[in-house]
Amino acid sequence: MSLLGNLFGGGAKPTSNTSNFHQLSALDIDKKNVDFKSLNNRVVLVVNEFATLLGKYPATDLTIVAFPCNQFGAQEPGTNAEIKAFAAARGFTGAGALLMDKVDVNGANASPVFNFLKVASGDTSDIGWNFGKFLVRPDGTVFGRYAPTTGPLSLESKIVELINSR
């Protein structure tokens, strides 16, 4: 593996035997298990940033699931308590906001959630930098994968389309 691969988690392509996002679970920022079955019939935006869409839609329509990650230039070095305080200070709270435990999104230690999202999106390449996004349909299937440069607001028309498709 190259030096960059070691730094950014490159290596073997992710695999997943999971067929639906709702079959997954992960730890939240307080180390409590979150079963994604609870998000059935909602559009889900999975990001590793604090999205600006929070509050524009009821939690019953859109849930933003944020996974902090420290694989990109050590941009997320804080403890879970520090990350939680940082997120709360910027308004990432409430029923539509799920702040998850810090994870790896690439490499051998990548979260099963991100392995599934990559495989289900049809793009198993490494996430290149912070703020990669995945949009999940209300039925738990992956709608799309979006680059770090794609702003959350540019996905709004797709989110509305998915909300209205229920």
N, CA, C and O of each residue as an XYZ file, in Angstrom:
664
protein
N       0.848     -1.176      0.000
C       0.000      0.000      0.000
C       0.893      1.238      0.000
O       1.951      1.249      0.630
N       0.472      2.253     -0.693
C       1.245      3.488     -0.782
C       1.141      4.295      0.509
O       0.287      4.037      1.358
N       2.026      5.272      0.633
C       1.976      6.160      1.795
C       0.620      6.841      1.885
O       0.030      6.905      2.964
N       0.114      7.354      0.754
C      -1.203      8.005      0.780
C      -2.287      7.012      1.148
O      -3.218      7.349      1.880
N      -2.175      5.789      0.644
C      -3.149      4.765      1.005
C      -3.147      4.498      2.492
O      -4.202      4.324      3.102
N      -1.957      4.464      3.081
C      -1.872      4.270      4.526
C      -2.481      5.436      5.280
O      -3.155      5.238      6.292
N      -2.251      6.646      4.800
C      -2.782      7.830      5.472
C      -4.290      7.922      5.363
O      -4.962      8.286      6.328
N      -4.827      7.596      4.198
C      -6.244      7.831      3.951
C      -7.080      6.565      3.924
O      -8.255      6.622      3.563
N      -6.519      5.436      4.291
C      -7.311      4.236      4.466
C      -7.463      3.400      3.222
O      -8.264      2.465      3.230
N      -6.745      3.675      2.154
C      -6.886      2.930      0.908
C      -6.529      1.473      1.085
O      -6.017      1.062      2.126
N      -6.802      0.708      0.064
C      -6.494     -0.708      0.119
C      -7.601     -1.492     -0.523
O      -8.119     -1.111     -1.572
N      -7.965     -2.590      0.106
C      -8.985     -3.476     -0.433
C     -10.316     -2.747     -0.592
O     -10.678     -1.883      0.208
N     -11.025     -3.122     -1.645
C     -12.350     -2.545     -1.884
C     -13.314     -3.006     -0.796
O     -13.217     -4.138     -0.323
N     -14.233     -2.147     -0.400
C     -15.195     -2.534      0.634
C     -16.150     -3.604      0.127
O     -16.452     -3.680     -1.064
N     -16.614     -4.417      1.046
C     -17.636     -5.406      0.738
C     -18.743     -5.273      1.766
O     -18.534     -4.754      2.862
N     -19.932     -5.754      1.395
C     -21.059     -5.717      2.317
C     -22.053     -6.793      1.918
O     -22.408     -6.913      0.745
N     -22.501     -7.571      2.886
C     -23.556     -8.556      2.654
C     -24.924     -7.984      2.980
O     -25.931     -8.686      2.890
N     -24.964     -6.731      3.352
C     -26.207     -6.064      3.716
C     -26.903     -5.573      2.460
O     -26.256     -5.059      1.547
N     -28.220     -5.729      2.411
C     -28.960     -5.314      1.219
C     -29.773     -4.048      1.430
O     -30.330     -3.509      0.474
N     -29.853     -3.560      2.675
C     -30.705     -2.415      2.950
C     -30.143     -1.646      4.149
O     -29.710     -2.244      5.134
N     -30.155     -0.321      4.054
C     -29.656      0.548      5.122
C     -30.356      0.255      6.442
O     -29.732      0.319      7.500
N     -31.645     -0.067      6.392
C     -32.420     -0.302      7.607
C     -31.997     -1.572      8.342
O     -32.437     -1.800      9.469
N     -31.155     -2.402      7.729
C     -30.632     -3.596      8.395
C     -29.418     -3.270      9.266
O     -28.946     -4.124     10.017
N     -28.922     -2.061      9.171
C     -27.697     -1.666      9.857
C     -27.979     -0.971     11.182
O     -29.094     -0.525     11.454
N     -26.950     -0.896     11.982
C     -26.986     -0.098     13.204
C     -25.574      0.430     13.431
O     -24.611     -0.066     12.846
N     -25.467      1.430     14.279
C     -24.165      2.009     14.617
C     -24.292      2.702     15.964
O     -25.394      2.992     16.429
N     -23.155      2.960     16.578
C     -23.150      3.674     17.848
C     -23.274      5.168     17.611
O     -22.677      5.719     16.686
N     -24.067      5.820     18.468
C     -24.137      7.275     18.386
C     -22.993      7.881     19.194
O     -22.153      7.164     19.739
N     -22.974      9.179     19.261
C     -21.880      9.905     19.907
C     -21.766      9.570     21.398
O     -20.701      9.730     21.994
N     -22.873      9.103     21.997
C     -22.876      8.706     23.406
C     -22.673      7.205     23.593
O     -22.884      6.670     24.681
N     -22.257      6.527     22.504
C     -21.987      5.080     22.505
C     -23.247      4.245     22.718
O     -23.168      3.121     23.216
N     -24.413      4.788     22.344
C     -25.667      4.037     22.390
C     -25.956      3.523     20.987
O     -25.746      4.232     20.003
N     -26.438      2.289     20.900
C     -26.729      1.691     19.603
C     -27.950      2.354     18.965
O     -28.976      2.545     19.617
N     -27.827      2.700     17.692
C     -28.942      3.245     16.920
C     -29.265      2.235     15.831
O     -28.448      1.978     14.947
N     -30.459      1.668     15.902
C     -30.927      0.723     14.896
C     -31.560      1.533     13.776
O     -32.538      2.245     14.005
N     -31.017      1.436     12.571
C     -31.502      2.257     11.472
C     -32.881      1.826     10.969
O     -33.443      2.476     10.088
N     -33.438      0.732     11.520
C     -34.840      0.400     11.244
C     -35.741      1.540     11.696
O     -36.815      1.757     11.135
N     -35.296      2.259     12.706
C     -36.089      3.376     13.233
C     -36.221      4.508     12.218
O     -37.030      5.415     12.413
N     -35.441      4.472     11.142
C     -35.491      5.518     10.117
C     -36.329      5.101      8.915
O     -36.340      5.791      7.895
N     -37.028      3.980      9.028
C     -37.881      3.518      7.938
C     -38.862      4.612      7.522
O     -39.429      5.302      8.369
N     -39.053      4.762      6.236
C     -39.979      5.716      5.622
C     -39.510      7.165      5.736
O     -40.304      8.086      5.548
N     -38.242      7.375      6.038
C     -37.654      8.717      6.030
C     -36.547      8.759      4.983
O     -35.903      7.747      4.708
N     -36.336      9.912      4.414
C     -35.154     10.142      3.599
C     -34.002     10.357      4.573
O     -34.149     11.068      5.567
N     -32.860      9.745      4.290
C     -31.698      9.856      5.166
C     -30.534     10.413      4.364
O     -30.223      9.914      3.282
N     -29.898     11.435      4.886
C     -28.677     11.981      4.311
C     -27.550     11.622      5.266
O     -27.508     12.098      6.401
N     -26.630     10.773      4.793
C     -25.502     10.343      5.613
C     -24.298     11.189      5.229
O     -23.881     11.204      4.071
N     -23.750     11.885      6.200
C     -22.631     12.792      5.944
C     -21.625     12.673      7.080
O     -21.914     12.084      8.121
N     -20.462     13.230      6.871
C     -19.552     13.387      8.005
C     -19.273     14.875      8.175
O     -18.133     15.314      8.328
N     -20.360     15.621      8.141
C     -20.322     17.061      8.405
C     -21.660     17.445      9.031
O     -22.564     16.617      9.138
N     -21.775     18.672      9.431
C     -23.013     19.141     10.031
C     -23.778     19.913      8.972
O     -23.455     21.061      8.667
N     -24.780     19.281      8.425
C     -25.473     19.801      7.252
C     -26.375     20.983      7.586
O     -26.915     21.098      8.686
N     -26.516     21.849      6.598
C     -27.322     23.059      6.750
C     -28.808     22.805      6.512
O     -29.623     23.713      6.678
N     -29.165     21.598      6.130
C     -30.572     21.288      5.867
C     -31.371     21.013      7.135
O     -32.601     20.978      7.105
N     -30.676     20.820      8.238
C     -31.352     20.481      9.484
C     -32.353     21.569      9.854
O     -32.027     22.755      9.829
N     -33.540     21.171     10.187
C     -34.564     22.117     10.590
C     -35.463     22.576      9.457
O     -36.530     23.136      9.709
N     -35.054     22.349      8.207
C     -35.897     22.746      7.078
C     -37.035     21.761      6.849
O     -38.048     22.108      6.242
N     -36.868     20.531      7.334
C     -37.862     19.476      7.128
C     -38.117     18.779      8.453
O     -37.213     18.671      9.282
N     -39.352     18.300      8.664
C     -39.628     17.569      9.904
C     -38.781     16.302      9.979
O     -38.435     15.716      8.954
N     -38.452     15.888     11.195
C     -37.655     14.675     11.389
C     -38.353     13.447     10.825
O     -37.694     12.459     10.502
N     -39.672     13.492     10.703
C     -40.395     12.366     10.115
C     -40.176     12.280      8.611
O     -40.479     11.252      8.005
N     -39.655     13.341      7.995
C     -39.364     13.351      6.560
C     -37.881     13.167      6.259
O     -37.528     12.422      5.345
N     -37.014     13.828      7.008
C     -35.580     13.819      6.735
C     -34.800     13.683      8.034
O     -35.040     14.410      8.998
N     -33.873     12.751      8.046
C     -32.945     12.615      9.161
C     -31.536     12.747      8.612
O     -31.190     12.109      7.618
N     -30.734     13.562      9.249
C     -29.341     13.734      8.857
C     -28.491     12.955      9.854
O     -28.495     13.236     11.052
N     -27.767     11.977      9.338
C     -26.926     11.117     10.158
C     -25.480     11.527      9.909
O     -24.950     11.317      8.818
N     -24.844     12.109     10.916
C     -23.479     12.624     10.773
C     -22.488     11.708     11.482
O     -22.625     11.415     12.670
N     -21.494     11.266     10.733
C     -20.425     10.419     11.256
C     -19.119     11.202     11.271
O     -18.529     11.411     10.211
N     -18.644     11.645     12.437
C     -17.322     12.268     12.476
C     -16.252     11.263     12.036
O     -16.376     10.064     12.286
N     -15.215     11.760     11.387
C     -14.126     10.916     10.894
C     -12.823     11.699     10.979
O     -12.775     12.885     10.652
N     -11.777     11.027     11.419
C     -10.485     11.692     11.576
C      -9.465     11.212     10.543
O      -8.263     11.391     10.741
N      -9.925     10.605      9.443
C      -9.013     10.056      8.441
C      -8.485     11.095      7.458
O      -7.613     10.774      6.651
N      -8.971     12.299      7.498
C      -8.619     13.291      6.484
C      -7.856     14.448      7.120
O      -8.452     15.433      7.556
N      -6.554     14.320      7.165
C      -5.728     15.388      7.707
C      -5.978     15.670      9.172
O      -5.753     16.787      9.637
N      -6.445     14.663      9.910
C      -6.708     14.807     11.350
C      -7.613     16.002     11.642
O      -7.369     16.762     12.580
N      -8.666     16.160     10.823
C      -9.576     17.298     10.993
C     -10.598     17.104     12.106
O     -11.299     18.049     12.468
N     -10.695     15.897     12.652
C     -11.684     15.631     13.698
C     -11.002     14.940     14.882
O     -11.354     13.811     15.226
N     -10.020     15.617     15.510
C      -9.235     14.962     16.554
C      -9.906     14.923     17.923
O      -9.408     14.248     18.824
N     -11.004     15.615     18.101
C     -11.602     15.763     19.421
C     -12.196     14.488     19.973
O     -12.408     13.511     19.254
N     -12.459     14.519     21.269
C     -13.173     13.428     21.926
C     -14.640     13.503     21.514
O     -15.083     14.498     20.941
N     -15.386     12.446     21.811
C     -16.811     12.475     21.500
C     -17.517     13.613     22.228
O     -18.409     14.249     21.665
N     -17.129     13.875     23.467
C     -17.742     14.978     24.218
C     -17.462     16.315     23.538
O     -18.348     17.165     23.451
N     -16.237     16.505     23.058
C     -15.892     17.749     22.359
C     -16.645     17.871     21.035
O     -17.122     18.949     20.682
N     -16.747     16.763     20.310
C     -17.475     16.772     19.033
C     -18.948     17.082     19.273
O     -19.553     17.861     18.537
N     -19.519     16.470     20.305
C     -20.929     16.705     20.634
C     -21.165     18.173     20.992
O     -22.147     18.765     20.544
N     -20.287     18.757     21.783
C     -20.418     20.172     22.154
C     -20.263     21.069     20.933
O     -21.004     22.040     20.780
N     -19.313     20.756     20.069
C     -19.094     21.517     18.836
C     -20.348     21.471     17.962
O     -20.784     22.498     17.440
N     -20.923     20.284     17.805
C     -22.122     20.128     16.978
C     -23.302     20.884     17.577
O     -24.033     21.566     16.859
N     -23.489     20.767     18.877
C     -24.604     21.450     19.539
C     -24.474     22.959     19.418
O     -25.470     23.653     19.214
N     -23.257     23.472     19.540
C     -23.036     24.918     19.433
C     -23.367     25.440     18.042
O     -23.618     26.632     17.865
N     -23.366     24.549     17.059
C     -23.681     24.938     15.681
C     -25.078     24.498     15.261
O     -25.399     24.489     14.072
N     -25.915     24.130     16.242
C     -27.308     23.835     15.969
C     -27.612     22.431     15.500
O     -28.735     22.160     15.076
N     -26.643     21.524     15.562
C     -26.903     20.152     15.125
C     -27.452     19.357     16.298
O     -26.738     18.584     16.936
N     -28.742     19.564     16.568
C     -29.438     18.895     17.663
C     -30.868     18.644     17.225
O     -31.316     19.167     16.204
N     -31.574     17.853     17.991
C     -32.984     17.637     17.726
C     -33.265     16.294     17.078
O     -32.356     15.514     16.794
N     -34.552     16.044     16.850
C     -35.011     14.744     16.370
C     -34.478     14.391     14.990
O     -34.300     13.208     14.697
N     -34.220     15.355     14.144
C     -33.745     15.073     12.788
C     -32.244     14.963     12.670
O     -31.718     14.805     11.569
N     -31.540     15.045     13.799
C     -30.078     15.020     13.795
C     -29.579     13.822     14.588
O     -29.838     13.710     15.786
N     -28.873     12.940     13.925
C     -28.233     11.824     14.609
C     -26.726     11.998     14.495
O     -26.157     11.867     13.412
N     -26.093     12.292     15.607
C     -24.644     12.430     15.642
C     -24.073     11.104     16.123
O     -24.343     10.665     17.241
N     -23.291     10.483     15.275
C     -22.809      9.142     15.531
C     -21.400      9.166     16.121
O     -20.746     10.207     16.187
N     -20.961      7.997     16.540
C     -19.606      7.807     17.044
C     -18.609      8.024     15.907
O     -18.931      7.791     14.742
N     -17.418      8.463     16.240
C     -16.368      8.670     15.240
C     -16.017      7.327     14.600
O     -15.843      6.329     15.298
N     -15.913      7.307     13.268
C     -15.621      6.078     12.530
C     -14.558      6.327     11.473
O     -14.240      7.470     11.142
N     -14.018      5.236     10.951
C     -13.250      5.282      9.716
C     -14.235      5.050      8.584
O     -15.152      4.239      8.712
N     -14.052      5.754      7.483
C     -14.932      5.591      6.325
C     -14.242      4.838      5.194
O     -14.893      4.431      4.231
N     -12.939      4.652      5.302
C     -12.136      3.956      4.297
C     -11.239      2.931      4.973
O     -10.945      3.032      6.164
N     -10.812      1.947      4.201
C      -9.797      1.012      4.665
C     -10.336     -0.172      5.435
O     -11.544     -0.389      5.535
N      -9.394     -0.934      5.980
C      -9.716     -2.186      6.664
C     -10.606     -1.985      7.885
O     -11.354     -2.891      8.254
N     -10.541     -0.825      8.511
C     -11.349     -0.555      9.705
C     -12.578      0.294      9.409
O     -13.185      0.851     10.323
N     -12.942      0.394      8.144
C     -14.104      1.211      7.771
C     -15.370      0.672      8.419
O     -15.551     -0.538      8.559
N     -16.227      1.581      8.805
C     -17.521      1.233      9.381
C     -18.319      0.379      8.399
O     -18.311      0.655      7.199
N     -19.012     -0.660      8.890
C     -19.890     -1.439      8.016
C     -20.946     -0.572      7.326
O     -21.395     -0.887      6.225
N     -21.333      0.512      7.979
C     -22.301      1.426      7.360
C     -21.713      2.009      6.084
O     -22.381      2.029      5.050
N     -20.474      2.482      6.142
C     -19.868      3.083      4.952
C     -19.511      2.035      3.908
O     -19.580      2.322      2.713
N     -19.133      0.831      4.323
C     -18.922     -0.229      3.337
C     -20.214     -0.505      2.581
O     -20.208     -0.610      1.354
N     -21.324     -0.622      3.311
C     -22.618     -0.842      2.655
C     -22.957      0.299      1.706
O     -23.326      0.065      0.555
N     -22.835      1.527      2.183
C     -23.205      2.677      1.353
C     -22.396      2.721      0.062
O     -22.942      3.018     -1.001
N     -21.117      2.430      0.144
C     -20.276      2.425     -1.060
C     -20.721      1.332     -2.025
O     -20.922      1.588     -3.212
N     -20.874      0.114     -1.511
C     -21.271     -1.007     -2.369
C     -22.639     -0.741     -2.987
O     -22.820     -0.921     -4.192
N     -23.600     -0.317     -2.176
C     -24.967     -0.102     -2.668
C     -25.062      1.060     -3.645
O     -25.959      1.084     -4.488
N     -24.150      2.022     -3.545
C     -24.176      3.157     -4.477
C     -23.537      2.805     -5.813
O     -23.688      3.535     -6.793
N     -22.823      1.682     -5.848
C     -22.131      1.290     -7.072
C     -20.763      1.932     -7.224
O     -20.110      1.751     -8.252
N     -20.320      2.676     -6.225
C     -19.016      3.335     -6.265
C     -18.248      2.938     -5.008
O     -18.440      3.523     -3.942
N     -17.377      1.937     -5.143
C     -16.647      1.431     -3.983
C     -15.306      2.123     -3.765
O     -14.514      1.695     -2.925
N     -15.051      3.184     -4.515
C     -13.794      3.906     -4.315
C     -13.789      4.571     -2.939
O     -14.835      4.829     -2.345
N     -12.575      4.838     -2.454
C     -12.447      5.521     -1.171
C     -13.119      6.885     -1.216
O     -13.153      7.550     -2.252
N     -13.649      7.281     -0.077
C     -14.123      8.651      0.073
C     -12.870      9.513      0.108
O     -11.976      9.285      0.923
N     -12.804     10.499     -0.772
C     -11.576     11.243     -0.978
C     -11.260     12.283      0.073
O     -10.095     12.630      0.264
N     -12.263     12.786      0.753
C     -12.048     13.835      1.748
C     -13.305     13.959      2.586
O     -14.338     13.380      2.249
N     -13.225     14.705      3.669
C     -14.399     14.936      4.504
C     -15.567     15.468      3.682
O     -15.379     16.072      2.626
N     -16.732     15.240      4.168
C     -17.987     15.758      3.624
C     -18.512     14.972      2.430
O     -19.355     15.482      1.692
N     -18.043     13.755      2.218
C     -18.710     12.874      1.262
C     -20.113     12.593      1.778
O     -20.338     12.564      2.988
N     -21.061     12.386      0.860
C     -22.462     12.242      1.259
C     -23.109     11.061      0.552
O     -22.731     10.708     -0.565
N     -24.088     10.454      1.214
C     -24.920      9.410      0.636
C     -26.369      9.761      0.945
O     -26.703     10.130      2.070
N     -27.212      9.645     -0.053
C     -28.636      9.900      0.123
C     -29.354      8.554      0.070
O     -29.176      7.782     -0.871
N     -30.171      8.282      1.095
C     -30.862      7.007      1.231
C     -32.362      7.242      1.086
O     -32.931      8.131      1.719
N     -32.994      6.422      0.236
C     -34.445      6.512      0.022
C     -35.201      6.092      1.289
O     -34.633      5.447      2.170
N     -36.481      6.462      1.373
C     -37.285      6.063      2.531
C     -37.369      4.547      2.733
O     -37.601      4.091      3.853
N     -37.182      3.755      1.661
C     -37.236      2.296      1.801
C     -35.893      1.686      2.198
O     -35.779      0.467      2.318
N     -34.870      2.527      2.403
C     -33.574      2.049      2.856
C     -32.576      1.740      1.756
O     -31.443      1.356      2.046
N     -32.972      1.900      0.500
C     -32.034      1.693     -0.596
C     -31.279      2.990     -0.867
O     -31.787      4.082     -0.611
N     -30.076      2.857     -1.382
C     -29.235      4.032     -1.610
C     -29.627      4.705     -2.917
O     -29.681      4.063     -3.966
N     -29.897      5.990     -2.847
C     -30.249      6.800     -4.019
C     -28.997      7.276     -4.734
O     -28.935      7.246     -5.963
N     -27.982      7.721     -3.965
C     -26.783      8.218     -4.619
C     -25.664      8.540     -3.653
O     -25.851      8.679     -2.445
N     -24.486      8.652     -4.253
C     -23.274      9.062     -3.540
C     -22.826     10.384     -4.132
O     -22.882     10.578     -5.346
N     -22.377     11.298     -3.272
C     -22.033     12.647     -3.712
C     -20.661     13.045     -3.176
O     -20.278     12.689     -2.061
N     -19.953     13.776     -3.984
C     -18.587     14.196     -3.678
C     -18.552     15.177     -2.513
O     -19.553     15.822     -2.201
N     -17.396     15.284     -1.877
C     -17.240     16.263     -0.795
C     -17.557     17.689     -1.231
O     -17.966     18.511     -0.412
N     -17.373     17.984     -2.505
C     -17.624     19.342     -3.000
C     -19.102     19.625     -3.237
O     -19.474     20.772     -3.483
N     -19.950     18.604     -3.167
C     -21.388     18.788     -3.342
C     -21.968     19.347     -2.052
O     -21.943     18.678     -1.019
N     -22.482     20.551     -2.104
C     -23.079     21.161     -0.922
C     -24.411     20.517     -0.585
O     -25.158     20.149     -1.490
N     -24.728     20.372      0.703
C     -25.998     19.761      1.093
C     -27.214     20.440      0.463
O     -28.179     19.765      0.105
N     -27.179     21.757      0.326
C     -28.334     22.451     -0.253
C     -28.534     22.108     -1.722
O     -29.655     22.197     -2.225
N     -27.477     21.721     -2.419
C     -27.633     21.342     -3.825
C     -28.363     20.010     -3.964
O     -28.792     19.658     -5.063
N     -28.512     19.272     -2.881
C     -29.251     18.009     -2.892
C     -30.720     18.196     -2.533
O     -31.489     17.236     -2.534
N     -31.104     19.414     -2.230
C     -32.450     19.654     -1.708
C     -33.550     19.198     -2.661
O     -34.536     18.615     -2.211
N     -33.412     19.443     -3.953
C     -34.470     19.027     -4.888
C     -34.601     17.504     -4.913
O     -35.712     16.987     -5.032
N     -33.496     16.785     -4.804
C     -33.536     15.319     -4.750
C     -34.195     14.861     -3.450
O     -34.970     13.905     -3.448
N     -33.890     15.537     -2.355
C     -34.487     15.197     -1.066
C     -35.999     15.388     -1.114
O     -36.751     14.524     -0.663
N     -36.443     16.509     -1.655
C     -37.883     16.773     -1.779
C     -38.537     15.712     -2.665
O     -39.623     15.222     -2.353
N     -37.881     15.362     -3.760
C     -38.402     14.320     -4.660
C     -38.574     12.998     -3.906
O     -39.588     12.319     -4.064
N     -37.593     12.639     -3.096
C     -37.673     11.390     -2.341
C     -38.729     11.458     -1.243
O     -39.433     10.477     -1.007
N     -38.849     12.586     -0.576
C     -39.901     12.750      0.435
C     -41.269     12.579     -0.215
O     -42.141     11.900      0.327
N     -41.449     13.192     -1.370
C     -42.743     13.130     -2.061
C     -43.021     11.776     -2.696
O     -44.156     11.504     -3.087
N     -42.006     10.920     -2.806
C     -42.197      9.609     -3.440
C     -42.765      8.571     -2.479
O     -43.081      7.453     -2.887
N     -42.894      8.933     -1.212
C     -43.363      7.941     -0.228
C     -44.823      7.634     -0.412
O     -45.381      6.823      0.328
